[in-house]
């Protein structure tokens, strides 16, 4: 389970610069289904409280929220 969490976090972190680099067109966030969202939430919940990936995922969530206002 920890490997799966790590792989998911690395994928998210790797994709973030690609989303930020596109200035001429707003990227469309990936729409995750409910089962995937639950898996992500559980994986984050399984991390130790001081794990850096918690902060990274929070930043990613804020960026996704900002995309809703991008035009």
Number of C-alpha atoms within 10 A of each C-alpha: 8 10 8 11 18 15 12 14 19 12 11 14 16 11 12 14 10 10 17 12 11 10 8 7 10 15 17 11 12 7 8 10 8 9 9 11 12 12 12 18 11 12 17 18 11 12 15 10 11 8 10 10 18 16 12 14 16 11 14 16 11 11 15 17 12 10 15 12 8 10 8
